[in-house]
Amino acid sequence: MRTLIFQTLEFTVLIPGMLLAYLPVRSSLKQTPKKLAVWMLPLLIICSCFCGFSCYRFHLSTKSVLLPLLFVLLVLYHNTLLISLWKSVSIYLAVCAVFSCFNSLSRAASAHLAFSGSSTFGILYNLFCILFVLLIWYPASHSVKEMVEDENLAQTWYVFWILPVLVIGLNLALIPRYNTILHTQRFLRGYIVIVYALLLILALFYSMFLMMANILNKNKKLQQENLFLSVQQERYENLRSAIEEARQ
């Protein structure tokens, strides 16, 4: 029973993950947030319980079930939005990349606490993800929201997904085949350093992307102001010429 509970907990992170993915795109929803939550939240809970039970009943690894489930949720996520495919995929993968790092960090933390990985990993994983969502709530629903709505970054979204995919792949490759490997102190220290490095790279990349969006927005506004001033100047010159001709 404990194995069933903790395997289910590995899937419940889908709830804060989808919540975080929807924060920057609230203005692009095809339905109101309340209506979306009415059917999305029960669906995620049912999926988590069903997938946890399937892994327990058929002795499947959570990774083998989670990957196809994430793809299905990606399709569902995009179909509930009015934004382009590239934007929705990039946002979704950005969240998956961060959560994959928390997955690895939770494994390392549970091993460091000298407990069995299956008994504490799921709890720590959910805790890290929920705390991160609370921490990033305001920037995601304001600064990132403005970046998503900005059409000046249309071409940039085509390459944004590359780094998140690489980080997800590295975290999957880092998962040890046997949990006892993480109890080796030398391996554990290296494992933690790598995970923190991946998180730092993601934080720098997302920060640079956000800064670039702000710079492009400012440049666009300046161009619009210069265009407006030039039009006004042209109208003024035309009006002055007309007045001078009328006097003559």
VENLIN-V65224 format. One line per field, one symbol per residue. ss: DSSP state (a for helix, b for strand, c for the rest). A space follows every 50 residues. Layout:
# VENLIN-V65224
ss: ???
This chain:
# VENLIN-V65224
ss: caaaaaaaaaaaaaaaaaaaaaaccaaabcccaaaaaaaaaaaaaaaaaa aaaaaaaacccaaaaaaaaaaaaaaaaaacbcccaaaaaaaaaaaaaaaa aaaaaaaaaaaaccccaaaaaaaaaaaaaaaaaaaaaaaaacaaaaaaac aaacccaaaaaaaaaaaaaaaaaaccccaaaaacaaaaaaaaaaaaaaaa aaaaaaaaaaaaaaaaaaaaaaaaaaaaaaaaaaaaaaaaaaaaaaac
